């Protein structure tokens, strides 16, 4: 049996120095090309005078698991506690409370959390398979030796088959195809232990033969239509979105390569704040996330605003932009960006949202525009921090 890989733990934005002889140069070269140049997920510095002749690895706001080689895996840890990280996921992905049992919250690593969620998804799929997967009537056009449904095309002699359009009752639907594709991605990731892998494989086999293969994006799990017949698919698809969003392509070739599991903390923070506000804003306030606007005479410039807050009359009261990395003070670029958003929406409140208090917070007026930096703290209880944040947002809106 091959030896288990060494696990090197790194924390986001904190540099870790390694002596040149610690690992082969090829490992650092691979990390540089795959995760530094390709997306800036991990800053890789080669030995130089500034690093005192050592390699330096610094995660850039991404957490998860990177298989650097068969001998070395990187565990990228978040600055926030795992407890708060899990609850950010629950809120951002609208996962029901059933997923937040003590056995999940008390896990000690991201990999263990991934395995537990994979087992939960597998058990829910198997439970649905015993009840029977959701089916619907779909139109199908095919040549038949008899008439069924509506005739689409009459045969020309010597042909005898009649082309008919009819409906078939089938489970081969996107609802079920999403489940099969997600389970396959989990199996191919090879990030689960043997117990979890067996459960996922059993669930995947329950769908084989009844659905055709189709690929899906995380967004395909959103906005689906549910009725009393498939209402229980909603949490299933929420889980599928989680797995599809954080399962990246492998940078290694071969059937046995382990795929990276990476979460963009900046994107998660943005999704979490938006969803928390949406769930907790008092009536009649409302929030729109990722609002697209076009400005200019010919609408040439397109902007996408993180969050826009509306009052009971549908009037914009504030624009919000999340910034996950905590600087000493807001950068000039961030200020210019939020001012542009506020001017485009013709509102008087522009809010920059950070996960920690700034050493030099911002609170200024530009003509009739109030520009502030606010904090949605991730260090303590998220509900308490959220209520404090909400009160500050609404205080002058």
C-alpha positions in Angstrom: 0.0 0.0 0.0 1.3 3.5 -0.8 2.2 5.7 2.1 -0.2 8.3 3.2 0.7 11.8 2.0 2.0 14.3 4.4 -0.5 17.0 5.4 0.9 20.6 5.5 -1.5 23.0 7.2 -1.5 26.6 6.0 -3.7 29.5 7.2 -5.1 32.1 4.7 -3.0 35.2 4.3 -0.3 33.9 6.7 3.1 33.0 5.1 4.6 29.6 5.8 8.4 29.2 5.1 9.9 25.9 4.0 13.6 25.0 3.6 14.5 24.1 -0.1 15.3 20.5 0.8 11.9 19.9 2.5 10.1 18.9 -0.7 11.2 18.4 -4.4 11.4 21.5 -6.5 8.9 20.0 -8.9 6.2 20.2 -6.2 6.7 24.0 -5.8 6.9 24.5 -9.5 3.5 22.7 -9.9 1.9 24.8 -7.2 3.2 28.0 -8.8 1.8 27.2 -12.2 -1.5 25.6 -11.0 -2.5 27.8 -8.1 -0.4 31.1 -8.3 -0.4 32.0 -11.9 -3.7 30.3 -12.6 -6.1 32.2 -10.4 -3.9 33.5 -7.6 -5.2 31.1 -5.0 -1.8 30.4 -3.4 1.2 32.8 -3.6 4.3 30.8 -4.1 7.7 32.5 -3.6 10.9 30.7 -4.6 14.0 31.0 -2.5 15.4 34.6 -2.6 17.0 37.1 -0.2 13.6 38.3 1.0 12.6 34.8 2.1 16.1 34.1 3.5 16.7 31.4 0.9 13.4 29.5 1.6 10.2 28.8 -0.2 7.2 30.8 1.0 3.5 29.7 0.6 0.7 32.1 1.4 -3.0 31.2 0.8 -4.8 34.2 -0.9 -8.2 34.0 0.7 -9.0 30.4 -0.4 -9.5 27.5 2.0 -9.8 23.8 1.4 -7.6 21.0 0.2 -4.9 21.0 -2.5 -3.2 17.7 -3.6 0.3 19.0 -4.4 1.7 15.6 -5.1 1.2 12.0 -4.1 3.5 12.7 -1.1 2.1 16.1 -0.1 -1.3 17.6 0.4 -2.0 21.1 1.5 -4.8 21.9 4.0 -5.7 25.6 3.7 -7.4 26.7 6.9 -9.6 29.8 7.3 -9.0 32.6 9.7 -12.5 32.2 11.1 -13.4 29.2 13.3 -14.7 26.1 11.6 -18.0 26.5 13.6 -18.6 29.9 12.1 -17.4 28.8 8.6 -19.9 26.0 8.6 -22.7 28.4 9.6 -21.7 30.8 6.8 -22.1 27.9 4.4 -25.5 27.0 5.8 -26.7 30.6 5.4 -25.1 31.3 2.0 -26.3 28.0 0.5 -29.7 28.0 2.3 -29.0 24.5 3.7 -31.8 23.4 6.0 -31.1 23.0 9.8 -31.1 19.2 9.4 -27.6 19.5 8.1 -26.4 21.4 11.2 -26.5 18.6 13.7 -23.8 18.4 16.4 -21.9 15.7 14.4 -21.3 18.2 11.6 -20.6 21.3 13.7 -18.1 19.5 15.9 -15.9 18.1 13.1 -12.3 19.1 13.4 -11.3 19.5 9.7 -12.7 20.7 6.4 -12.0 17.2 4.9 -14.1 15.5 7.6 -16.9 18.0 7.1 -16.8 17.3 3.3 -17.1 13.5 4.0 -20.0 14.0 6.5 -22.0 16.1 4.0 -21.3 13.5 1.2 -22.7 10.7 3.4 -25.8 12.8 4.2 -26.4 13.5 0.5 -25.9 9.8 -0.3 -28.4 8.7 2.4 -31.0 11.2 1.2 -30.6 10.0 -2.4 -31.0 6.4 -1.3 -34.1 7.3 0.8 -35.6 8.9 -2.3 -34.7 5.9 -4.4 -36.7 3.6 -2.0 -39.7 6.0 -2.3 -39.2 6.2 -6.1 -37.4 9.0 -7.9 -39.5 11.9 -9.2 -41.0 11.3 -12.7 -42.8 13.5 -15.2 -44.3 13.2 -18.7 -41.9 14.3 -21.4 -42.7 14.6 -25.2 -40.9 12.2 -27.4 -40.9 12.0 -31.2 -39.9 8.6 -32.8 -40.8 6.3 -35.7 -43.2 3.5 -34.5 -44.8 0.5 -36.2 -48.1 1.7 -34.8 -49.8 5.0 -34.1 -49.2 6.5 -30.6 -50.1 10.0 -29.7 -50.0 12.5 -32.6 -48.7 11.7 -36.1 -45.8 13.9 -37.0 -44.8 12.4 -40.3 -46.4 9.8 -42.5 -44.2 7.1 -44.0 -43.2 7.0 -47.6 -43.4 3.6 -49.3 -41.7 1.2 -48.8 -41.3 2.5 -45.3 -44.0 1.5 -42.8 -43.0 3.2 -39.6 -45.1 6.2 -38.6 -43.3 9.1 -36.9 -45.4 9.9 -33.8 -45.1 12.5 -31.0 -46.2 11.1 -27.6 -45.5 11.5 -23.9 -43.5 9.1 -21.8 -43.5 8.9 -17.9 -39.8 8.9 -17.0 -37.4 9.7 -14.2 -34.8 10.9 -16.7 -35.2 14.5 -15.6 -32.7 17.3 -14.7 -33.9 16.9 -11.1 -32.4 13.4 -11.0 -29.6 14.1 -13.5 -28.2 16.8 -11.1 -28.0 14.2 -8.3 -26.2 11.7 -10.5 -23.7 14.2 -11.8 -22.9 15.5 -8.3 -22.4 12.0 -6.9 -20.1 11.2 -9.8 -18.0 14.3 -9.1 -17.7 13.3 -5.4 -16.6 9.8 -6.4 -14.0 11.2 -8.9 -12.7 13.7 -6.3 -11.4 10.8 -4.2 -11.5 13.0 -1.1 -13.7 10.7 1.0 -12.6 7.8 3.2 -13.7 4.3 2.3 -16.9 4.4 4.4 -18.1 7.7 2.8 -17.0 6.5 -0.7 -19.0 3.3 -0.3 -22.1 5.2 0.6 -21.8 7.7 -2.3 -21.1 4.8 -4.7 -24.2 3.0 -3.6 -26.3 6.1 -4.1 -24.8 6.7 -7.5 -25.6 3.2 -8.6 -29.3 3.7 -7.6 -29.5 6.3 -10.4 -27.5 4.5 -13.0 -29.6 3.1 -15.9 -32.6 5.5 -15.2 -31.0 8.8 -16.1 -28.8 9.9 -19.0 -25.4 11.6 -18.3 -25.5 15.4 -18.3 -23.1 18.0 -16.9 -24.3 20.9 -14.7 -23.0 24.1 -13.2 -23.7 25.2 -9.6 -26.1 27.8 -10.8 -28.3 25.0 -12.4 -29.3 24.0 -8.8 -30.9 27.4 -8.2 -34.3 28.6 -9.1 -35.8 25.2 -9.8 -39.5 24.6 -9.7 -40.8 22.4 -6.9 -44.3 21.0 -6.3 -45.6 18.7 -3.6 -44.3 15.8 -5.7 -40.6 16.9 -5.6 -40.4 19.3 -2.7 -37.9 17.1 -0.9 -35.5 17.7 -3.8 -34.9 21.3 -2.6 -32.4 20.4 0.1 -30.9 17.8 -2.2 -30.2 20.4 -4.9 -28.9 22.9 -2.2 -26.3 20.3 -1.2 -25.5 19.5 -4.9 -24.8 23.2 -5.4 -22.4 23.2 -2.5 -20.4 20.3 -3.9 -20.4 21.5 -7.5 -19.3 25.0 -6.5 -16.3 23.8 -4.6 -15.1 20.9 -6.6 -12.4 22.1 -9.0 -10.8 20.4 -12.0 -7.7 18.4 -11.3 -4.4 19.8 -12.5 -3.0 16.2 -12.7 -3.7 13.7 -15.4 -5.0 10.2 -14.9 -8.0 8.5 -13.4 -6.6 8.4 -9.9 -5.8 12.2 -9.5 -7.3 13.8 -6.5 -9.2 17.0 -7.3 -8.7 20.1 -5.2 -11.5 21.3 -2.9 -11.3 25.1 -2.7 -13.6 27.7 -1.3 -13.2 31.4 -2.2 -13.7 33.1 1.1 -14.3 36.5 -0.4 -17.2 35.1 -2.5 -18.5 33.1 0.5 -18.5 36.3 2.7 -20.4 38.2 0.0 -23.0 35.4 -0.3 -23.3 35.0 3.4 -23.8 38.8 4.2 -26.4 39.1 1.3 -28.4 36.0 2.4 -28.3 36.9 6.1 -29.6 40.4 5.3 -32.3 39.0 3.1 -33.5 36.7 5.8 -33.3 39.3 8.6 -34.3 42.6 7.1 -37.5 43.9 8.7 -40.6 44.5 6.6 -40.9 46.5 4.3 -37.1 46.6 3.6 -35.8 44.5 0.7 -32.4 43.6 -0.7 -31.2 42.7 -4.2 -27.9 41.0 -4.6 -25.7 41.1 -7.7 -27.7 43.8 -9.4 -26.7 44.6 -12.9 -26.9 48.2 -14.1 -25.8 49.9 -17.4 -24.7 53.5 -17.5 -23.7 55.9 -20.2 -25.5 57.4 -23.2 -25.3 54.1 -25.1 -25.3 52.0 -21.9 -21.8 50.9 -22.7 -20.6 50.5 -19.1 -22.0 47.5 -17.1 -21.7 47.4 -13.4 -22.6 44.6 -11.0 -23.3 45.8 -7.4 -22.9 43.3 -4.5 -26.1 44.5 -2.7 -28.7 47.2 -3.1 -31.0 48.1 -0.2 -34.6 49.3 -1.0 -37.3 50.8 1.2 -41.0 50.3 1.3 -41.5 52.5 -1.7 -39.0 50.6 -3.9 -36.5 53.5 -3.6 -32.8 52.8 -3.3 -31.5 53.8 0.2 -28.0 52.3 0.2 -25.5 50.3 -1.9 -23.2 47.8 -0.1 -19.9 46.2 -1.3 -18.2 43.4 0.7 -14.4 43.4 1.1 -13.1 40.2 2.7 -9.4 41.1 3.1 -9.0 43.5 6.0 -6.6 46.4 5.3 -5.7 49.3 7.7 -8.1 51.5 5.8 -10.3 51.3 2.7 -8.2 51.7 -0.5 -8.8 54.5 -2.9 -10.0 52.0 -5.5 -12.6 50.6 -3.1 -13.9 54.0 -2.3 -14.1 55.0 -6.0 -15.9 51.8 -6.8 -18.6 52.3 -4.1 -19.0 56.0 -5.0 -19.6 55.0 -8.6 -22.3 52.5 -7.5 -24.0 55.1 -5.3 -24.0 57.7 -8.1 -25.3 55.2 -10.6 -28.2 54.3 -8.3 -28.7 57.9 -7.1 -28.7 57.1 -3.4 -27.1 58.8 -0.4 -25.6 55.8 1.5 -22.5 53.9 0.3 -21.3 51.1 2.6 -18.1 49.1 2.5 -18.5 45.9 4.6 -15.5 44.2 6.2 -15.2 41.0 8.4 -13.1 42.8 11.0 -12.9 46.4 12.3 -10.5 48.6 10.4 -7.7 50.4 12.3 -8.8 53.5 10.4 -12.5 53.2 9.7 -14.1 55.4 7.1 -17.0 57.8 7.8 -17.1 60.8 5.4 -19.5 62.9 3.3 -19.0 63.7 -0.3 -21.6 66.3 -1.1 -24.9 64.5 -0.2 -23.3 61.0 -0.2 -22.4 59.3 3.1 -19.5 56.9 2.7 -18.9 54.5 5.6 -17.0 51.3 6.4 -19.0 48.8 8.5 -18.1 45.5 10.1 -19.9 42.1 10.0 -17.7 40.3 12.4 -16.8 36.7 11.8 -14.9 36.3 15.1 -17.8 35.8 17.5 -21.4 34.7 17.4 -22.7 35.4 13.8 -26.3 36.1 14.8 -25.2 38.7 17.4 -22.7 40.2 15.0 -25.4 40.3 12.3 -27.9 42.1 14.5 -25.3 44.7 15.3 -24.5 45.1 11.7 -28.2 45.4 10.7 -28.8 48.1 13.2 -25.9 50.1 11.9 -27.1 49.7 8.3 -30.6 50.8 9.0 -29.6 53.6 11.4 -29.2 56.3 8.7 -30.8 54.5 5.7 
